[in-house]
Amino acid sequence: MYLPSPITGALVECDFGRILIWPRSQQAMTTPRPVVGSTTSRQRRSLVPVSVIQEIWRSGTAAPLVIADAVTDNAVGLINLQFRDDHVATLAYRVFPASRGQGFASRAVRLVTSWAFRDIGLTSLLLEIDEANAASLKVAEKCQFGPVDTRTELASNGDRHTTLVFARQRP
């Protein structure tokens, strides 16, 4: 994977099985690496102008990245570190529907977790998962994140929404 460090701006080269991770930008999402299953309007809305992504990296508030299949170089999802402070970040990810069930999420979470602890110096990562998202609950378990909190909110329509919070500490 190729990752600019949000702290130093340097490129970090890593490898982890069948995936690559690169900085997320509109240009990276469209050429030369096509996005698998990117024809839906929801996925097109997830594209962010390059200037916005560059500013996010410069500000050090987040690390928006693309998950790619290392064999085809096609984007298969998105992953993001949202820094809460110098030591803690929330990790969020999404694998595009055509690429689900192939292990991309767990490999990407393990890879970014390793990078965050080793190269950025974070001490704790959080995952916030909807209680009904069985696939993400499996990813948390596979990647050694443990449950730390539960939040239940009442939506405006009266439905309850429960989010489970998982954490992993730097070894």
Kinemage of the C-alpha trace (Angstrom):
@kinemage 1
@onewidth
@group {chain A} dominant
@subgroup {mainchain}
@vectorlist {calphas} color= white
{ca met a 1} P 0.000 0.000 0.000
{ca tyr a 2} L 1.091 3.579 -0.471
{ca leu a 3} L 0.122 5.980 2.309
{ca pro a 4} L 1.193 9.544 2.843
{ca ser a 5} L 1.637 10.011 6.549
{ca pro a 6} L -0.718 12.751 7.756
{ca ile a 7} L 2.049 13.819 10.113
{ca thr a 8} L 5.094 13.972 7.822
{ca gly a 9} L 3.595 13.900 4.328
{ca ala a 10} L 6.047 11.108 3.416
{ca leu a 11} L 4.972 8.018 1.504
{ca val a 12} L 4.915 4.779 3.455
{ca glu a 13} L 5.040 1.565 1.431
{ca cys a 14} L 3.458 -1.557 2.913
{ca asp a 15} L 1.947 -4.771 1.657
{ca phe a 16} L -0.761 -6.979 3.129
{ca gly a 17} L -1.978 -9.848 1.004
{ca arg a 18} L -4.448 -8.941 -1.727
{ca ile a 19} L -5.070 -5.307 -0.822
{ca leu a 20} L -3.555 -1.920 -1.417
{ca ile a 21} L -4.487 1.290 0.361
{ca trp a 22} L -3.940 4.708 -1.187
{ca pro a 23} L -5.026 8.268 -0.332
{ca arg a 24} L -8.617 8.962 -1.256
{ca ser a 25} L -9.239 11.632 -3.873
{ca gln a 26} L -11.540 12.133 -6.791
{ca gln a 27} L -8.660 11.583 -9.182
{ca ala a 28} L -7.493 8.391 -7.452
{ca met a 29} L -11.059 7.108 -7.416
{ca thr a 30} L -11.519 7.477 -11.175
{ca thr a 31} L -8.196 7.028 -12.983
{ca pro a 32} L -6.151 4.991 -13.544
{ca arg a 33} L -7.705 2.742 -10.886
{ca pro a 34} L -11.391 2.152 -11.659
{ca val a 35} L -13.822 1.740 -8.802
{ca val a 36} L -15.550 -1.636 -8.888
{ca gly a 37} L -19.311 -1.112 -8.833
{ca ser a 38} L -19.018 2.670 -8.769
{ca thr a 39} L -21.987 3.394 -10.976
{ca thr a 40} L -24.506 4.130 -8.227
{ca ser a 41} L -25.346 7.720 -7.365
{ca arg a 42} L -24.526 7.033 -3.700
{ca gln a 43} L -20.976 6.014 -4.609
{ca arg a 44} L -20.554 8.981 -6.954
{ca arg a 45} L -21.623 11.249 -4.077
{ca ser a 46} L -18.830 9.769 -1.957
{ca leu a 47} L -16.238 11.306 -4.291
{ca val a 48} L -14.651 14.357 -2.738
{ca pro a 49} L -12.688 16.985 -4.680
{ca val a 50} L -8.921 16.484 -4.548
{ca ser a 51} L -8.437 19.884 -2.892
{ca val a 52} L -10.694 18.914 0.028
{ca ile a 53} L -8.879 15.586 0.534
{ca gln a 54} L -5.491 17.322 0.378
{ca glu a 55} L -6.618 19.815 3.024
{ca ile a 56} L -7.892 17.011 5.281
{ca trp a 57} L -4.474 15.324 5.080
{ca arg a 58} L -2.637 18.631 5.669
{ca ser a 59} L -4.811 19.480 8.664
{ca gly a 60} L -4.091 16.121 10.299
{ca thr a 61} L -7.765 15.648 11.251
{ca ala a 62} L -8.295 12.498 9.201
{ca ala a 63} L -6.688 10.018 6.832
{ca pro a 64} L -9.213 9.195 4.063
{ca leu a 65} L -8.036 6.179 2.058
{ca val a 66} L -9.131 3.863 -0.737
{ca ile a 67} L -9.103 0.063 -0.345
{ca ala a 68} L -7.960 -1.620 -3.567
{ca asp a 69} L -7.525 -5.161 -4.797
{ca ala a 70} L -3.761 -5.607 -5.249
{ca val a 71} L -4.287 -8.071 -8.102
{ca thr a 72} L -6.501 -5.834 -10.259
{ca asp a 73} L -5.642 -2.415 -8.745
{ca asn a 74} L -9.405 -1.711 -8.660
{ca ala a 75} L -10.896 0.230 -5.769
{ca val a 76} L -13.114 -2.027 -3.667
{ca gly a 77} L -13.963 0.302 -0.779
{ca leu a 78} L -13.047 3.217 1.454
{ca ile a 79} L -11.417 3.413 4.875
{ca asn a 80} L -10.829 6.455 7.052
{ca leu a 81} L -9.040 7.309 10.275
{ca gln a 82} L -10.768 10.224 12.033
{ca phe a 83} L -8.353 11.562 14.648
{ca arg a 84} L -9.951 12.404 18.000
{ca asp a 85} L -6.653 13.562 19.503
{ca asp a 86} L -2.944 12.733 19.209
{ca his a 87} L -3.472 9.224 20.582
{ca val a 88} L -6.978 8.058 19.570
{ca ala a 89} L -8.773 7.730 16.231
{ca thr a 90} L -12.038 6.260 15.029
{ca leu a 91} L -11.674 3.864 12.110
{ca ala a 92} L -14.534 3.696 9.603
{ca tyr a 93} L -14.732 1.649 6.421
{ca arg a 94} L -17.060 0.628 3.631
{ca val a 95} L -16.576 -2.119 1.073
{ca phe a 96} L -18.503 -1.672 -2.170
{ca pro a 97} L -21.303 -4.256 -2.639
{ca ala a 98} L -19.629 -6.114 -5.527
{ca ser a 99} L -16.555 -6.759 -3.352
{ca arg a 100} L -18.183 -7.785 -0.077
{ca gly a 101} L -17.576 -11.206 1.462
{ca gln a 102} L -14.014 -11.487 0.121
{ca gly a 103} L -12.136 -10.410 3.259
{ca phe a 104} L -11.241 -6.916 2.083
{ca ala a 105} L -12.648 -5.175 5.165
{ca ser a 106} L -10.767 -7.251 7.723
{ca arg a 107} L -7.505 -7.057 5.759
{ca ala a 108} L -7.863 -3.284 5.373
{ca val a 109} L -8.674 -2.801 9.067
{ca arg a 110} L -5.648 -4.907 10.094
{ca leu a 111} L -3.374 -3.018 7.697
{ca val a 112} L -4.507 0.469 8.702
{ca thr a 113} L -4.467 -0.534 12.391
{ca ser a 114} L -0.854 -1.656 12.072
{ca trp a 115} L 0.095 1.562 10.255
{ca ala a 116} L -1.729 3.736 12.805
{ca phe a 117} L 0.016 2.127 15.782
{ca arg a 118} L 3.473 1.708 14.236
{ca asp a 119} L 3.924 4.804 12.077
{ca ile a 120} L 1.516 7.399 13.413
{ca gly a 121} L 1.952 6.511 17.081
{ca leu a 122} L -1.712 6.158 17.996
{ca thr a 123} L -2.392 4.206 21.180
{ca ser a 124} L -6.082 3.381 20.661
{ca leu a 125} L -8.439 2.835 17.734
{ca leu a 126} L -12.229 2.733 17.893
{ca leu a 127} L -14.833 1.103 15.648
{ca glu a 128} L -18.475 2.251 15.859
{ca ile a 129} L -20.779 -0.428 14.438
{ca asp a 130} L -24.539 -0.614 14.004
{ca glu a 131} L -25.725 -3.585 16.083
{ca ala a 132} L -27.474 -5.061 13.010
{ca asn a 133} L -24.286 -5.060 10.899
{ca ala a 134} L -23.220 -8.694 11.358
{ca ala a 135} L -20.385 -8.453 8.820
{ca ser a 136} L -18.742 -5.524 10.626
{ca leu a 137} L -19.178 -7.242 13.983
{ca lys a 138} L -17.176 -10.165 12.526
{ca val a 139} L -14.504 -7.752 11.277
{ca ala a 140} L -14.156 -6.279 14.786
{ca glu a 141} L -13.704 -9.765 16.245
{ca lys a 142} L -11.236 -10.911 13.549
{ca cys a 143} L -9.172 -7.760 14.020
{ca gln a 144} L -9.058 -8.098 17.829
{ca phe a 145} L -11.224 -5.104 18.704
{ca gly a 146} L -13.126 -5.587 21.963
{ca pro a 147} L -16.495 -4.087 23.008
{ca val a 148} L -16.237 -0.982 25.223
{ca asp a 149} L -19.555 0.861 24.938
{ca thr a 150} L -23.119 0.807 23.610
{ca arg a 151} L -25.108 3.868 22.548
{ca thr a 152} L -28.831 3.810 21.845
{ca glu a 153} L -30.459 6.823 20.239
{ca leu a 154} L -34.077 7.529 19.448
{ca ala a 155} L -34.649 8.580 15.826
{ca ser a 156} L -37.175 11.263 14.927
{ca asn a 157} L -39.549 8.532 13.681
{ca gly a 158} L -39.424 6.798 17.083
{ca asp a 159} L -37.129 3.948 16.024
{ca arg a 160} L -34.260 3.034 18.294
{ca his a 161} L -30.762 2.888 16.801
{ca thr a 162} L -28.017 1.083 18.723
{ca thr a 163} L -24.326 1.574 18.001
{ca leu a 164} L -21.723 -0.736 19.508
{ca val a 165} L -18.281 0.750 20.174
{ca phe a 166} L -15.197 -1.479 19.969
{ca ala a 167} L -11.596 -0.562 20.821
{ca arg a 168} L -8.140 -1.912 20.233
{ca gln a 169} L -5.074 -0.727 22.130
{ca arg a 170} L -1.551 -0.546 20.760
{ca pro a 171} L 0.349 -3.679 21.806
